[in-house]
């Protein structure tokens, strides 16, 4: 698990490992997009952050759980959220310009 540095992609491919991005970095990008907004409207950046907050809440609830309990909670609760989030990201990526802060957050998270 790393940040979005592109150099890690080659290392992962060469070693046949799955490169997972860091949710903290994705969260930060959505937060930056919200802070940059000049109006108080709730938009795509807020929606993206809401998905991440749901995932964080599950992690908080299972903080003291055993590894097996965490695994079960992630399968039962986090996996459906991740699937919904991915669908939302894919759909949103088609409508939000990629050079905007929200577009960058969406594309970073999809990657």
C-alpha positions in Angstrom: 0.0 0.0 0.0 1.5 3.3 -1.1 0.6 6.8 -2.2 -0.1 7.5 -5.9 3.5 7.7 -7.1 3.5 6.2 -10.6 6.9 4.5 -10.0 5.3 2.0 -7.7 3.2 0.6 -10.5 6.2 -0.8 -12.3 7.5 -2.4 -9.1 4.1 -4.0 -8.4 3.9 -5.3 -12.0 7.4 -6.7 -12.0 6.8 -8.5 -8.8 3.3 -9.6 -9.6 1.8 -7.9 -6.6 -1.4 -5.9 -6.3 -0.6 -2.2 -5.8 -3.1 -0.7 -3.4 -3.5 3.0 -2.9 -3.8 4.7 0.4 -7.3 5.8 1.5 -5.8 8.6 3.6 -4.4 10.2 0.4 -7.7 9.8 -1.4 -9.5 11.3 1.6 -7.1 14.3 1.6 -7.8 15.0 -2.1 -11.6 15.1 -1.5 -11.1 17.3 1.6 -8.9 19.7 -0.5 -11.5 19.9 -3.1 -14.2 20.8 -0.5 -12.0 23.5 1.0 -11.3 25.1 -2.4 -15.0 25.5 -3.1 -16.2 29.1 -3.0 -19.8 28.2 -2.3 -21.4 26.2 0.4 -23.1 23.7 -1.9 -22.8 20.0 -1.3 -21.4 18.3 -4.4 -19.3 15.4 -5.7 -16.4 16.0 -3.3 -18.8 15.8 -0.4 -20.3 12.6 -1.7 -16.8 11.0 -2.2 -15.8 12.0 1.3 -19.0 10.5 2.7 -18.1 7.1 1.3 -14.7 7.3 2.9 -16.2 8.4 6.2 -18.4 5.3 6.2 -15.3 3.1 5.7 -13.4 4.9 8.5 -16.4 4.4 10.8 -16.2 0.7 10.3 -12.5 0.7 11.0 -13.1 2.7 14.2 -15.8 0.3 15.3 -13.5 -2.7 14.9 -10.4 -1.0 16.3 -10.1 -3.5 19.1 -11.4 -6.5 17.3 -9.3 -9.6 16.4 -7.9 -9.9 12.9 -10.6 -12.4 12.0 -13.3 -10.2 13.3 -11.9 -7.3 11.3 -11.8 -9.4 8.2 -15.4 -10.5 8.7 -16.6 -6.9 9.3 -14.7 -5.7 6.2 -16.3 -8.4 4.1 -19.8 -7.8 5.5 -19.8 -4.0 5.8 -16.9 -2.4 4.0 -16.9 -4.5 0.8 -20.4 -3.3 -0.3 -19.4 0.3 0.4 -16.2 -0.1 -1.6 -18.2 -1.6 -4.5 -20.8 1.3 -4.4 -17.9 3.8 -4.1 -16.2 2.3 -7.2 -19.4 2.5 -9.2 -19.9 6.1 -8.1 -16.3 7.0 -9.0 -16.5 5.4 -12.4 -19.8 7.2 -13.2 -18.5 10.5 -11.7 -15.2 10.3 -13.6 -17.2 10.7 -16.9 -18.9 13.9 -15.7 -16.3 15.8 -13.7 -13.4 17.5 -15.5 -10.2 15.6 -14.6 -8.2 18.8 -14.0 -10.5 20.1 -11.3 -9.7 19.3 -7.7 -12.7 17.0 -7.5 -11.8 15.4 -10.8 -8.2 14.8 -9.5 -9.7 13.3 -6.3 -11.9 11.0 -8.3 -9.2 9.9 -10.7 -6.6 9.4 -7.9 -9.1 7.2 -6.0 -10.0 5.1 -9.0 -6.3 4.5 -9.7 
